[in-house]
Amino acid sequence: MAHWELALFLAFLAALVLGCLVPNRWLPPLPNDKLMHAAAFAVLTTLALRIAQTRAEALWWLGGLLLAGWLIECLQQLLPDRGFSWRDMAANAAGIAAATAAFGLSSLL
């Protein structure tokens, strides 16, 4: 594992958490929210799969990302004008699944 991959993962995760855990009024107008969720979790998944050294470790990373998405959604309920969204969770899972599939396909080439 390269240290830059872990550092990039942690920096991207911190930016995602920060962006998700502030009131909406603090954020600039954003494009499609669900697409942003899917893209963010696809990037995190790609980095996590590059960091993982075994299949079991990769599965732990994937489960951890899904759990992180759920925790973020739960914490959003505590913020003004934010709330838990099952659609956001579905977008997070779609990003994780798409990146996992792409990562698997790229390893076959």
Steps between C-alpha positions, in 0.01 A plus 500: 500500500627841408477759774368759255193284434412484869566873543281578198225270631502669841504850349212419266304335782553803725380735223193280441410485869550873539283576198228264617490617859444873456163669458382523139496878514880498542549316171507650151233384255592145403429295188310173527530388864464128431764508227737674741437232765568221250813669365641573846454142615636367171820700554529380861437142389765517229755628750397241761533214252846625402596502869359154579754222467269198523147419396390483865653841566319640195168369632566670836574827320178472296292425809668788682414741219136393503495542878664844468228607256233382742664680794522823301130475417415434865705798615332726246178462697661710773556797268256771406349450152670159457367152553547129437438403138461145377554634148839636606580159647402336170724744311787424740451126446478549123832685503659224706359229270599679178856561614531142626378366165733732306792407725426131447477542125824697484682223684390254231652706219 
